[in-house]
Every structure is written in C-alpha cells, then in structure tokens.
Amino acid sequence: MLKSVRPGIAAILLLVGGTFGAQAAEPPKSGNRVFDRAVELVYKNFHDASALDRFGEAVRREVQDPKAPVSATSQAARVDAAIGAVLASLQASHTGHFRPDTIDYFELADVFRFAIRDDLRRLFPPDGDVRYPGIGMVARQGNGLWFVTDVYDGSPASRAGILTGDEVLSVDGAPYHQITSFRDKAGKQVEVKLRRRPDAEPMTVKVQVESLRPLPMFEKAIADSAAVVEHDGRKIGYIRLWTLAARNSMGAVAEALAEGKLKDADGLVLDLRGRWGGGSSDAAEMFVGDTPPFRLIDRDGEAMLANVRWNKPVVAIIDEGSRSGLEVFAYALKVNDIPLVGTRTAGALLAGRAYLLPDDSLLEIAVSDAVIGDDIRLEGSGVQPDVPVPFSLPYAAGADPQREAAIEEMRRILERG
C-alpha cells in the first residue's frame, strides 16, 4: 500500500482549469500527498470523463497493493511507479509524470512556463528562467544501454562530434545520468565515453557543459540546422523544426528562407522530427497558404519580415517525434500533396497542461480533445508517410536514411521540373 512520504511544498498550478459536470465515484485516498494530488488533478481536469471509471479502478489497485517501501528511496520509486500505472490506464497522450532528474522535466517546464509561472522564481532562482546543466544531447535507454537519440544543432555535443546512435558509456568515468552527470559543471569540460559500433573500441570526447535554456536553445537549434546540399547543379535546402513551442520557432524558419542560408534554394526538405509539438495550428501556412508574401519597410529602407511564403517544392520528414502541433503541420502538408518521408507520426494530438505536484515534480494532463475539420482525429492513429523509410537507432553512427531519402525525393521532384 502507498504510504506517506516526506511532505513537500504544495504548488498547484493551472493554465486555464477545467472541471466535469458529472464526476465518476472518487477512489480511496492513499495517504501519500503526491499520489493523491495527481489523482485529484486527473479527476478535475482530464478531458474524457468516460475514462475516469477505468482510471478509478487503477487507483484502487495501487492503493490496495500490499507492496510496502523499505526506504525513502524505494518509497519515492514506488510512488512514481504508482502514478505511472494509473496514468497509463487513461491511454492518452499528453499525460505523464516527470521528475527533475530528466531532460523532459526541464524542457516541458519551459514549454508550460505560463502554467507554472507563479513558481518559476522559486524553482529557477533568481530570474525564473528555466535552465539545466547539459551538453545539448538526449539519450534513451534500451536493454540497459543508453543511445543518443538527438543532438541539437549548434550544441556543445554537436560541436564535439557526438552522433545519433552513439552508445553513451560514461561521463567523467561514472555511469551516464541525464542531469546529474552535468550538475555543477557548467562552464567546465566533461569526458564522455562513447561506442560508435557494437564491436568498436570506446572513444572519449571532451564536451563543454552549458547552462541550457530549453526554448531559446530550440530556436537556436532550428536556425543552426539550416543547410544546403547541391545535386546536379540544384540547391536543396534543409531545416529541422525541433519544436513549435518556442516563440520564434517559425520565425527562425522564415528568416532562413527569406534572408538566410536557404533563400536561394531550389527546393526544401523540412524536417518535422521534433522533440515537442505546441505552437500555432496554422504554422503550415508558410508552405501551403495562398496569401502573398510581404515586408514592412521603414523610412530608412529597413525591411521587416511580415508574411513569408515558400512557393517552391517541399518534402517533409516525419517519425514518432512528430507529435502534437507538428502532427497538425504534417497533416496540412499531406492534404496539400506535399510528400512525407519517414515513419508514422506519434498519434499524440490532444491538448495538454502542466501542474506541479507537492514534491515539485511535473504532471501533464490531456485537458482537451483535438479534432481536425469536422471529425478527423489523429490521436492514436497519426499521419502515415508517403515514402516509408525505417530508422534503426543503435550504432547508427550519425547515418540518417530518412533525411537521405527525403533529399533523393526532392532531387526527383526538381528533375521533373
């Protein structure tokens, strides 16, 4: 049975709130403040009231479970497992529990900064700007091994030559942890030991640790991802939308297309394999909208971008990282006959909001359904690619068959004229 743990500071933060007119029978209390508050928030805010009976049964099972913690550490782990189990019963995206020993926690705290605005200065003193120590690399654990899934463009990890698919063996001689490996090391170098091939000798790279601000980092990564490759005299541009949640996500794309590296490209590969969705539901208008482009020009002749439109060929890349707002983006491209290359998108199209639990862990809850048009729901189904291209992560050594296939698709489009 769940037991009470050391109480934290209650900090319950809602973006907009929301309640149901008819509530399911409330399940029993566990006596644990964190677990019970998570259950309460789900009952008050989860978008689908019909799922609450199923949720309540999952809660009862956890509360009545005879397993008892033997130490503070195992107790916290037991609470986390219980929250994960009851949230899983909802079978919904945008619903999860995140602790501050993960990169997801900090990135989502910045994505949902408005929802937790009253506690930002306490959580991230002195200015309330979300930060964490890191190198701009995300890794995922599988079969007890850590493999690099993402290397943010322009990040210290990218500059050090870390590649997608690398196995992370250690940091400064100790096992890799997402946050603790870099804690108190901002401004210093760490030694990251990697294995690039399953039978290769380990290699060590030195990487500068930075204090990373997630949304500004994403904006910079989008801008830094812009590149041009030439095929048969044609210039093919490329840019990666890591998220739509940053204020200037699409602005970085617009600037690259109108004035930056991509302005002379003959076609564009738009990479929608992101980390988080968010953003405006009409972001794809830059590529499928029919309003004309225009600029605002002041008396000194200085021009400001106001409405950028890309009217040249586009190919997009999608995978399970294309979620939420990025799935709406992908769907808009697909219905406008823009080819999609890769694998099916996440099928994660609900609207989520974040709440702080009494121990300052972060709870995300799906508070609204999302429907495209009259009856199209991507939740659970996603968007299928027109050109399926699988990707195997372990020991990929930076190889990207989906990007290569998208560039080849664009080359064929340009050849056809």
C-alpha positions in Angstrom: 0.0 0.0 0.0 1.2 3.5 -0.7 2.5 5.3 2.4 3.0 9.0 3.0 6.4 10.3 2.2 8.2 13.5 3.5 5.8 16.3 2.5 6.9 18.9 0.0 5.7 22.3 -0.8 2.2 22.2 -2.4 2.3 24.2 -5.6 -0.7 23.5 -7.8 -0.7 25.5 -11.0 -3.3 25.5 -13.7 -3.1 27.1 -17.1 -6.8 27.5 -17.5 -8.5 25.0 -15.3 -11.5 22.9 -16.2 -13.9 20.5 -14.5 -16.5 18.0 -15.4 -20.2 18.4 -14.8 -20.6 14.7 -13.8 -17.8 13.1 -11.9 -17.1 9.4 -11.5 -17.0 8.0 -8.0 -13.9 9.3 -6.3 -11.4 6.5 -5.4 -9.9 6.0 -2.0 -7.0 8.1 -0.7 -3.6 6.6 -0.4 -2.3 8.9 2.3 0.5 10.0 0.0 0.3 13.7 -0.8 2.0 13.4 -4.2 0.0 10.4 -5.4 -3.3 11.7 -4.1 -2.8 15.2 -5.6 -2.0 13.6 -9.0 -5.3 11.6 -8.8 -7.3 14.7 -7.8 -5.9 16.7 -10.7 -6.8 14.0 -13.2 -10.3 13.8 -11.9 -10.8 17.5 -12.1 -9.1 18.1 -15.5 -8.8 15.1 -17.7 -10.6 15.7 -21.0 -12.5 12.4 -21.3 -14.9 11.8 -18.4 -15.7 8.3 -19.7 -12.2 7.2 -18.9 -12.4 8.1 -15.2 -14.1 4.8 -14.1 -11.2 2.9 -15.6 -8.8 5.3 -14.0 -10.5 4.9 -10.7 -10.1 1.1 -10.8 -6.4 1.6 -11.5 -6.1 3.9 -8.5 -7.9 1.3 -6.2 -5.5 -1.4 -7.3 -2.5 0.8 -6.5 -3.9 1.9 -3.1 -4.7 -1.7 -2.1 -1.4 -3.1 -3.4 0.3 -4.8 -0.4 3.9 -3.8 -1.5 5.4 -1.5 1.1 8.5 0.6 0.7 11.6 -0.2 2.8 13.4 3.1 2.5 12.9 6.7 1.4 14.5 5.9 -2.0 12.4 2.9 -2.7 9.3 4.7 -1.4 9.8 7.5 -3.9 10.3 5.0 -6.7 7.1 3.2 -5.6 5.1 6.4 -5.7 6.5 7.2 -9.2 5.6 3.7 -10.4 2.1 4.0 -9.0 1.5 7.4 -10.7 2.8 6.0 -13.9 0.5 3.0 -13.7 -2.7 5.0 -13.1 -1.9 7.5 -15.8 -1.3 4.6 -18.3 -4.8 3.4 -17.7 -6.1 6.6 -19.4 -4.5 5.5 -22.7 -3.9 9.1 -23.7 -1.1 11.3 -25.0 0.0 14.5 -23.2 -0.4 12.7 -19.9 2.7 11.9 -17.9 4.7 12.4 -14.8 8.2 14.0 -14.9 10.9 14.4 -12.3 13.7 17.0 -12.3 16.4 14.4 -12.9 15.3 14.2 -16.6 15.7 16.5 -19.5 12.0 16.1 -20.3 11.2 17.9 -17.0 13.1 21.0 -17.8 12.0 21.2 -21.5 8.4 20.8 -20.5 8.7 23.3 -17.7 9.7 25.8 -20.3 7.0 24.8 -22.8 4.4 25.1 -20.0 6.1 28.1 -18.3 2.9 30.1 -18.3 1.1 27.3 -16.4 3.7 27.3 -13.6 4.6 31.0 -13.8 3.9 31.7 -10.1 6.6 29.2 -9.0 9.3 29.8 -11.7 11.5 32.1 -9.5 11.4 29.6 -6.7 12.2 26.7 -8.9 14.8 28.5 -11.0 16.3 31.3 -9.0 16.9 34.2 -9.3 15.2 35.2 -12.5 12.8 32.3 -13.1 14.3 31.3 -16.4 14.2 27.6 -16.8 17.7 26.2 -17.0 19.5 22.9 -16.7 23.1 21.7 -17.0 23.8 19.8 -20.2 25.5 19.4 -23.5 22.5 19.5 -25.9 22.2 15.8 -26.2 19.3 13.5 -25.5 19.7 9.7 -24.9 17.3 6.9 -24.5 17.8 3.7 -22.5 17.1 0.3 -24.1 18.1 -3.1 -22.8 20.2 -1.3 -20.1 22.2 0.7 -22.6 22.0 4.4 -23.4 21.8 5.5 -27.0 21.9 9.1 -28.3 18.5 9.9 -29.9 19.0 13.7 -30.5 21.9 16.0 -30.9 20.7 19.6 -31.0 22.2 21.6 -33.9 24.9 24.0 -32.7 25.1 22.5 -29.3 28.3 21.5 -27.4 27.5 17.8 -28.2 27.2 18.6 -31.9 30.5 20.6 -31.9 32.2 17.8 -30.1 31.2 15.3 -32.8 28.7 13.2 -30.8 26.4 11.4 -33.3 22.9 10.0 -33.2 23.0 6.3 -32.4 26.2 6.5 -30.3 26.1 4.4 -27.1 26.9 6.5 -24.0 29.1 4.5 -21.7 30.1 7.1 -19.1 30.6 10.7 -18.2 33.8 11.6 -16.3 34.2 7.9 -15.5 30.7 7.5 -13.9 27.5 6.0 -15.3 25.5 8.4 -17.5 22.6 10.3 -16.0 20.6 12.9 -17.9 21.1 15.7 -15.3 23.3 14.6 -12.5 26.2 13.8 -14.9 26.5 17.5 -15.6 25.3 19.1 -12.4 27.6 21.9 -11.0 29.8 21.5 -14.2 28.5 24.4 -16.3 31.5 26.2 -17.9 33.6 23.1 -17.5 34.5 20.2 -19.8 33.4 16.7 -19.2 34.8 13.5 -20.8 32.0 11.5 -22.5 32.9 7.9 -23.3 31.1 6.5 -26.4 30.9 3.4 -28.5 30.0 4.1 -32.2 29.8 0.5 -33.4 28.9 -2.6 -31.4 32.3 -4.2 -31.8 34.3 -0.9 -31.7 36.7 0.3 -29.0 35.3 3.0 -26.8 36.1 6.6 -27.7 36.3 9.6 -25.5 35.3 13.2 -26.4 35.6 16.3 -24.4 32.4 18.4 -24.2 31.7 21.8 -22.7 28.8 21.8 -20.3 26.4 24.8 -20.6 23.5 26.1 -18.6 20.8 25.4 -21.2 17.6 27.4 -21.5 15.3 25.0 -23.4 13.2 27.3 -25.6 16.0 29.6 -26.6 18.1 26.6 -27.3 15.5 25.1 -29.6 15.2 28.4 -31.5 19.0 28.4 -32.0 19.0 24.7 -33.0 16.3 25.4 -35.6 18.4 28.3 -37.1 21.6 26.3 -36.9 20.1 23.3 -38.6 19.6 25.2 -41.9 21.9 23.8 -44.6 22.1 23.5 -48.4 23.3 20.5 -50.4 23.8 20.6 -54.1 22.7 17.8 -56.5 23.3 18.2 -60.3 23.5 21.9 -60.0 20.3 22.2 -57.9 20.4 23.6 -54.4 18.3 21.6 -51.9 17.7 23.3 -48.6 17.2 21.6 -45.2 15.9 22.8 -41.9 14.7 21.0 -38.7 11.7 22.1 -36.7 12.7 20.8 -33.2 9.5 22.3 -31.7 6.8 24.7 -32.5 6.5 25.7 -28.8 9.3 28.3 -28.9 8.1 31.9 -29.6 10.4 32.2 -32.6 10.3 28.7 -34.0 8.6 29.6 -37.3 10.4 33.0 -37.3 13.7 31.1 -37.4 12.4 29.2 -40.4 11.1 32.3 -42.1 14.3 34.1 -41.7 16.3 31.2 -43.1 14.0 31.0 -46.1 13.7 34.8 -46.8 17.2 36.1 -45.9 19.4 33.3 -44.7 21.1 30.2 -45.9 18.0 28.9 -47.7 16.9 31.9 -49.7 18.5 30.7 -52.9 17.5 27.0 -52.5 15.5 25.4 -55.4 13.6 23.1 -53.0 13.3 22.5 -49.3 13.5 19.4 -47.1 11.5 20.3 -43.9 12.3 18.0 -41.0 9.4 17.6 -38.6 11.1 15.0 -36.4 10.9 17.2 -33.3 11.0 16.9 -29.5 7.8 18.7 -28.7 4.8 20.0 -30.6 3.0 23.1 -29.4 2.7 26.3 -31.4 0.1 27.6 -33.7 -2.2 25.2 -35.6 -1.7 27.3 -38.8 2.1 27.1 -38.9 2.0 25.2 -42.2 0.5 28.2 -43.9 4.1 29.3 -44.7 4.2 26.4 -47.2 0.5 25.9 -48.2 -1.1 29.3 -47.7 -2.2 31.4 -50.6 -1.8 34.9 -49.2 1.1 36.8 -50.8 4.4 37.5 -49.0 5.1 41.0 -47.9 7.5 43.1 -45.9 7.2 46.2 -43.8 9.8 48.9 -44.8 10.5 51.9 -42.6 11.7 55.4 -43.8 15.3 54.3 -43.7 14.6 51.4 -46.1 15.0 48.8 -43.3 12.7 45.8 -44.1 11.0 43.6 -41.6 9.6 40.2 -42.5 5.8 40.2 -42.1 4.4 37.4 -44.2 6.8 34.8 -45.6 5.5 32.3 -48.1 7.6 29.5 -49.7 6.2 28.6 -53.1 9.0 26.2 -54.2 8.9 22.4 -53.8 8.8 20.9 -50.3 9.4 17.4 -49.0 8.9 16.8 -45.2 10.4 14.2 -42.9 8.2 12.6 -40.1 8.6 10.0 -37.4 7.3 9.3 -33.9 9.0 12.5 -32.8 6.4 14.4 -34.9 3.7 14.9 -32.3 1.0 17.3 -31.3 1.3 20.6 -33.3 3.9 19.0 -35.6 1.3 16.4 -36.5 -1.2 19.1 -37.5 1.6 20.5 -39.5 2.3 17.2 -41.2 -1.3 16.6 -41.9 -1.7 20.0 -43.5 1.3 19.2 -45.8 -0.1 15.8 -46.7 -3.6 17.0 -47.7 -1.8 19.6 -49.9 0.1 16.8 -51.7 3.4 17.6 -50.2 5.3 14.3 -49.9 6.1 12.9 -46.4 9.1 10.7 -45.9 9.9 8.5 -42.8 7.6 6.7 -40.4 4.2 7.2 -38.9 3.9 10.2 -36.6 3.2 9.7 -32.9 -0.6 9.9 -32.9 -0.4 12.3 -30.0 -2.9 15.0 -30.7 -4.6 16.2 -27.5 -4.1 19.4 -25.7 -2.0 19.1 -22.5 -1.5 21.3 -19.5 1.1 21.1 -16.7 0.7 21.1 -12.9 3.2 21.0 -10.2 2.8 18.3 -7.5 3.7 18.8 -3.9 7.2 17.5 -4.4 7.7 19.8 -7.4 7.5 17.0 -9.9 5.6 17.9 -13.1 2.3 16.3 -14.0 1.0 16.7 -17.6 -2.7 16.1 -18.2 -4.6 16.0 -21.5 -7.3 18.6 -20.9 -8.9 18.9 -24.3 -9.6 16.6 -27.3 -8.3 17.8 -30.7 -10.3 17.4 -33.9 -9.2 18.5 -37.4 -12.1 19.7 -39.5 -15.4 18.0 -38.5 -14.3 14.6 -37.5 -10.6 13.8 -38.1 -8.7 12.7 -35.0 -5.0 11.9 -35.2 -4.8 10.8 -31.6 -3.8 7.1 -31.6 -3.5 7.0 -35.4 -1.0 9.6 -36.5 -0.1 10.6 -40.1 1.3 8.0 -42.4 4.3 8.8 -44.7 4.0 8.7 -48.5 7.5 7.2 -48.7 8.1 4.8 -45.8 11.7 4.7 -44.6 12.6 2.9 -41.3 15.3 4.0 -39.0 17.3 1.9 -36.6 18.9 3.9 -33.7 21.6 1.7 -32.0 25.0 2.4 -33.5 23.6 4.4 -36.4 26.9 6.5 -36.3 25.0 9.6 -37.5 23.6 7.9 -40.6 20.2 9.3 -41.4 18.4 7.2 -44.1 15.2 9.3 -43.7 17.0 12.5 -44.5 18.8 10.9 -47.4 15.5 9.6 -48.8 13.9 13.0 -48.5 16.8 14.6 -50.3 16.5 12.0 -53.0 12.8 12.6 -53.3 13.4 16.3 -53.7 16.1 15.6 -56.3 13.5 13.6 -58.3 10.9 16.4 -58.0 13.4 19.0 -59.2 14.4 16.8 -62.1 10.8 16.6 -63.2 10.6 20.4 -63.2 
